Amino acid sequence: MPLYECVFIARNDITQQQVEAIADQVAATVAEGGGEVRKREYWGLRGLAYRIKKNRKGHYMLLGLDTPPAALNEAERQLGLNEDVLRLLTVRVEAIEEAPSAVMSKRGGDDRDREKSFRGPRPAGRFGSGRGGRGDDGEEFRARGRDEMEMPMGMEE
């Protein structure tokens, strides 16, 4: 049988148990069609790249399916009819990896990865944020500028 990976995004105002229930419904539909769910990962409540049906976050779930195409079509149809499912994507794959997906392995990263990614405070420079530090420089310029600006160069007494 062909292998598929299906990722669906559920609304953020439902609970994790309700997302699991949607996945159970997909598993039951696939089992009726003669297939099985080989992999199941809950990726958690994550931010969306853009608003979908007035939602800014969604529950992500990955399912690795070993099923005939007819059962997959029925499962996709039922997911499309479910009001709690915002989006779904199903892709045919050569093999379903048993190891955690890239999303799960990145999420469980250790502290060393965070330390490497931290760049430290930004140096003060010409294109700073404009917060703080400018008042002193401006006052110094004005105090120095008055004396020098009153007498043009070469016109000293």
C-alpha positions in Angstrom: 0.0 0.0 0.0 1.2 3.6 -0.6 2.5 5.6 2.3 1.3 9.2 3.1 2.0 11.9 5.6 -1.0 14.1 6.6 -0.6 17.3 8.6 -3.7 19.1 9.7 -4.1 22.4 11.7 -7.1 22.6 14.1 -8.5 25.8 15.6 -6.7 27.2 18.7 -9.8 27.4 20.9 -10.3 23.6 21.1 -8.4 21.4 23.5 -5.6 19.0 22.9 -8.0 16.1 23.7 -10.3 17.3 20.9 -7.4 17.4 18.5 -6.6 13.8 19.5 -10.2 12.9 18.9 -10.0 14.2 15.4 -6.9 12.1 14.8 -8.7 9.1 16.2 -11.6 9.7 13.8 -9.0 9.7 10.9 -7.5 6.5 12.2 -10.9 4.8 12.4 -11.7 5.9 8.8 -8.4 4.6 7.6 -8.8 1.3 9.5 -12.2 0.8 7.9 -10.6 1.2 4.5 -7.9 -1.4 5.2 -5.1 0.9 6.3 -3.3 1.9 9.4 -1.8 4.9 11.2 2.0 4.2 11.6 3.0 7.5 13.1 1.3 10.1 15.1 2.8 13.4 16.4 1.2 16.3 18.2 3.3 19.3 17.4 1.4 21.6 19.8 -0.2 25.0 19.6 1.9 27.1 17.2 1.6 30.5 15.6 0.3 30.7 12.0 2.1 32.6 9.3 -1.1 34.5 8.6 -4.6 34.6 9.9 -6.9 31.7 8.8 -10.6 32.1 9.6 -9.8 34.7 12.3 -7.3 32.4 14.0 -3.7 33.4 14.7 -2.7 30.1 16.3 -3.5 26.4 15.6 -3.0 22.9 16.9 -0.7 21.0 14.5 -0.9 17.2 14.1 1.1 14.9 11.9 -0.1 11.4 10.9 1.9 8.8 9.0 -0.5 6.7 7.0 -0.2 3.3 5.3 -3.5 3.1 3.5 -5.1 2.6 0.1 -6.0 5.8 -1.8 -9.8 5.3 -1.4 -9.6 5.3 2.4 -7.3 8.3 2.3 -9.8 10.2 0.1 -12.6 9.5 2.6 -10.4 10.6 5.5 -9.5 13.8 3.7 -13.2 14.4 2.9 -14.2 14.0 6.6 -11.4 16.3 7.7 -12.5 18.9 5.2 -16.0 18.8 6.6 -14.9 19.2 10.2 -15.4 22.8 11.3 -12.4 22.5 13.8 -9.9 21.8 11.0 -8.5 24.9 9.4 -6.1 23.4 6.9 -4.8 20.0 5.9 -2.0 18.7 3.6 -1.4 15.2 2.5 1.8 14.1 0.7 2.8 10.7 -0.6 6.1 9.6 0.7 8.5 6.7 0.0 8.9 5.8 3.6 7.6 6.8 7.0 10.4 7.7 9.3 10.1 6.2 12.8 12.3 8.9 14.3 10.8 12.2 15.5 10.1 14.7 12.8 12.3 17.8 12.3 9.6 19.9 14.1 9.7 17.8 17.2 13.5 17.5 17.3 13.9 21.2 16.9 11.4 21.9 19.7 13.2 19.7 22.1 16.6 21.2 21.4 19.1 21.6 24.3 20.3 24.8 25.8 23.6 24.8 23.8 21.6 25.5 20.6 20.0 28.5 22.2 23.4 29.8 23.4 24.9 29.6 19.9 22.0 31.5 18.4 22.2 34.3 21.0 24.2 37.2 19.5 24.5 39.4 22.5 23.7 43.0 22.9 23.8 45.2 19.8 26.7 47.6 19.6 25.9 51.3 19.7 26.3 52.7 16.2 25.1 55.1 13.6 21.9 53.2 13.0 20.9 52.6 16.6 17.3 52.3 17.8 17.2 55.9 18.9 16.6 54.9 22.5 18.8 56.6 25.1 22.3 57.9 24.7 21.5 60.7 22.3 20.7 63.4 24.9 24.3 63.7 26.1 25.8 63.8 22.7 23.3 66.5 21.5 24.0 68.7 24.5 27.8 68.4 24.0 27.4 69.4 20.3 25.3 72.4 21.1 27.6 73.6 23.9 30.7 73.3 21.6 28.9 74.5 18.5 27.8 77.9 19.9 31.4 79.1 20.5 32.7 77.8 17.2 29.7 78.9 15.2 29.8 82.5 16.3 33.2 83.1 14.7 33.6 81.7 11.2 37.0 80.3 10.5 39.7 82.8 9.5 37.7 85.7 11.0 39.2 85.6 14.5 39.9 88.9 16.3 
